[in-house]
Amino acid sequence: MSALADSGATFRWQQEYAIGDAQIDAQHEELFELARLLEASLRQNKSSSVIQPALSAIPLLVHVHFRDEEAFFERIGSPLLTQHKALHVRIAEEALWLTNALRQQPPAIAAVRLLDWLETQLLVHIVNADRIAVATAHRQDDAEVSERQGGARKGRVDFSRDRDGG
C-alpha cells in the first residue's frame, strides 16, 4: 500500500485544492472520493465489492474530466495548456492500461495498485499540476492588466501633449 494509505491518512478533498471552477472542482472531489472508498474497502477487507466498478469507472471519469478541464484551461488562457494536454494523454493512457491489467489480479492486489496509482499520479496531478496551470494563467492575466494600465497612463500623457501642440 502507498505511504499515505499506510500512515492511516485518508483521501479527503480539501478546499485548498480547488482551482475555482465548480464543475472541475466537483470532478476532482469525486476522484478523491473514489480513492477514499478504495482505501476504506481495503481496510475493511471488502475490496472485491469495490474494485471492479472502480476499474470500470476510472477510464471514463478520467476521459470526461480531462476533456472538461482542458476546455476550462483554454477559457482562462492558461499558457500551460499544451503541456497540460500532454500530461493528460500520458495519465489517460496509464489509466486505461492499468485498469485493464488489474482486472486479472485478485481484488485486494488490484485495489492496492489502483489506489497507489490514484495517489501518485492522478491526485498528485490535481493538487500540483492543475493548480499551477491555473495560477500561471492568473499571473499572466495580472501581468497583462498591469501592462495595459501602464500603457493607458502613458497614452493619456502622450495625447494631452499632442492636443496642446507640444
C-alpha positions as CSV (number, residue, x, y, z in Angstrom):
1,M,0.0,0.0,0.0
2,S,1.1,3.6,-0.5
3,A,2.9,5.6,2.2
4,L,-0.2,7.8,2.6
5,A,-2.5,4.9,3.0
6,D,0.0,3.1,5.3
7,S,0.1,6.1,7.6
8,G,-3.6,5.8,8.2
9,A,-4.4,9.0,6.3
10,T,-7.5,9.2,4.3
11,F,-8.0,10.8,0.9
12,R,-10.1,13.8,1.7
13,W,-10.9,16.7,-0.6
14,Q,-9.7,19.9,0.9
15,Q,-10.9,23.3,-0.2
16,E,-7.3,24.5,-0.7
17,Y,-7.2,22.0,-3.7
18,A,-9.9,23.9,-5.5
19,I,-9.0,25.7,-8.8
20,G,-12.0,28.0,-8.8
21,D,-14.3,26.2,-11.3
22,A,-17.3,24.5,-9.8
23,Q,-17.5,21.7,-12.4
24,I,-13.8,20.9,-12.3
25,D,-13.6,21.1,-8.5
26,A,-16.6,18.7,-8.2
27,Q,-14.9,16.3,-10.6
28,H,-11.7,16.5,-8.5
29,E,-13.7,15.9,-5.4
30,E,-15.3,12.8,-7.0
31,L,-11.9,11.4,-7.8
32,F,-10.7,11.9,-4.2
33,E,-13.9,10.2,-3.0
34,L,-13.2,7.2,-5.3
35,A,-9.7,6.9,-3.7
36,R,-11.2,7.2,-0.2
37,L,-13.7,4.4,-1.0
38,L,-11.0,2.2,-2.3
39,E,-8.9,2.8,0.8
40,A,-11.9,2.1,3.1
41,S,-12.6,-1.1,1.2
42,L,-9.1,-2.3,1.8
43,R,-9.2,-1.5,5.5
44,Q,-12.5,-3.4,5.8
45,N,-11.3,-6.3,3.6
46,K,-14.2,-5.6,1.2
47,S,-12.1,-4.7,-1.9
48,S,-13.8,-7.4,-4.0
49,S,-17.1,-5.5,-4.0
50,V,-15.5,-2.1,-4.9
51,I,-12.6,-2.9,-7.3
52,Q,-14.5,-4.0,-10.4
53,P,-16.8,-1.0,-10.5
54,A,-13.8,1.3,-9.8
55,L,-11.8,-0.3,-12.7
56,S,-14.7,0.3,-15.0
57,A,-15.3,3.9,-13.9
58,I,-11.7,5.2,-13.8
59,P,-11.0,5.5,-17.6
60,L,-14.4,7.2,-18.3
61,L,-14.0,9.5,-15.3
62,V,-10.5,10.5,-16.4
63,H,-11.5,11.0,-20.0
64,V,-14.5,13.2,-19.2
65,H,-12.6,15.1,-16.6
66,F,-9.6,15.8,-18.8
67,R,-11.9,17.0,-21.6
68,D,-13.7,19.4,-19.3
69,E,-10.5,20.6,-17.6
70,E,-8.8,21.3,-20.9
71,A,-11.8,23.4,-22.1
72,F,-11.6,25.3,-18.8
73,F,-7.8,25.9,-19.2
74,E,-8.5,27.1,-22.7
75,R,-11.2,29.5,-21.5
76,I,-8.9,31.1,-18.9
77,G,-6.0,31.2,-21.3
78,S,-3.6,29.0,-19.4
79,P,-0.2,29.3,-21.1
80,L,0.5,25.7,-19.9
81,L,-2.4,24.2,-21.9
82,T,-0.2,22.4,-24.4
83,Q,2.0,20.8,-21.7
84,H,-1.1,20.0,-19.6
85,K,-2.8,18.2,-22.5
86,A,0.4,16.1,-22.9
87,L,0.2,15.2,-19.2
88,H,-3.4,14.3,-19.7
89,V,-2.6,12.0,-22.6
90,R,0.0,10.2,-20.6
91,I,-2.2,9.8,-17.5
92,A,-5.2,8.7,-19.5
93,E,-3.2,6.0,-21.3
94,E,-1.8,4.8,-18.0
95,A,-5.3,4.7,-16.5
96,L,-6.6,2.6,-19.4
97,W,-3.6,0.2,-19.4
98,L,-3.6,-0.2,-15.6
99,T,-7.3,-0.8,-15.3
100,N,-7.2,-3.4,-18.0
101,A,-4.2,-5.1,-16.4
102,L,-5.7,-5.1,-12.9
103,R,-8.9,-6.9,-14.0
104,Q,-6.8,-10.1,-14.0
105,Q,-5.5,-9.5,-10.4
106,P,-7.0,-10.7,-7.1
107,P,-9.3,-7.9,-5.8
108,A,-7.1,-6.8,-2.9
109,I,-4.0,-6.6,-5.1
110,A,-5.8,-4.7,-7.8
111,A,-7.2,-2.3,-5.2
112,V,-3.8,-1.6,-3.7
113,R,-2.2,-1.0,-7.0
114,L,-5.1,1.2,-8.2
115,L,-5.0,3.2,-5.0
116,D,-1.3,3.7,-5.3
117,W,-1.7,4.9,-8.9
118,L,-4.5,7.3,-7.9
119,E,-2.4,8.7,-5.2
120,T,0.9,9.0,-7.0
121,Q,-0.4,10.0,-10.4
122,L,-3.9,11.4,-10.6
123,L,-4.3,13.0,-7.2
124,V,-0.8,14.5,-7.3
125,H,-1.6,15.9,-10.7
126,I,-4.8,17.5,-9.3
127,V,-3.1,19.0,-6.3
128,N,0.1,20.2,-8.1
129,A,-0.1,20.5,-11.9
130,D,-3.8,21.7,-12.1
131,R,-3.3,24.4,-9.5
132,I,0.0,25.5,-11.2
133,A,-1.8,25.8,-14.6
134,V,-4.5,28.0,-13.1
135,A,-2.1,30.1,-11.1
136,T,0.1,30.7,-14.2
137,A,-3.0,31.8,-16.1
138,H,-3.9,34.2,-13.3
139,R,-0.3,35.6,-13.1
140,Q,-0.4,36.1,-16.9
141,D,-3.7,37.9,-16.6
142,D,-2.3,40.1,-13.8
143,A,0.7,41.0,-15.9
144,E,-1.4,41.8,-19.0
145,V,-3.7,44.1,-16.9
146,S,-0.7,45.8,-15.3
147,E,0.8,46.3,-18.8
148,R,-2.5,47.7,-20.2
149,Q,-2.9,50.1,-17.3
150,G,0.7,51.3,-17.6
151,G,0.2,51.7,-21.4
152,A,-3.0,53.6,-20.8
153,R,-1.4,56.1,-18.5
154,K,1.4,56.7,-21.0
155,G,-1.1,57.1,-23.7
156,R,-3.0,59.8,-21.8
157,V,0.1,61.7,-21.2
158,D,1.1,61.5,-24.8
159,F,-2.4,62.5,-26.0
160,S,-2.6,65.5,-23.8
161,R,0.8,66.8,-25.1
162,D,-0.4,66.3,-28.7
163,R,-3.6,68.3,-28.0
164,D,-1.7,71.2,-26.5
165,G,0.5,71.3,-29.5
166,G,3.7,70.3,-27.6
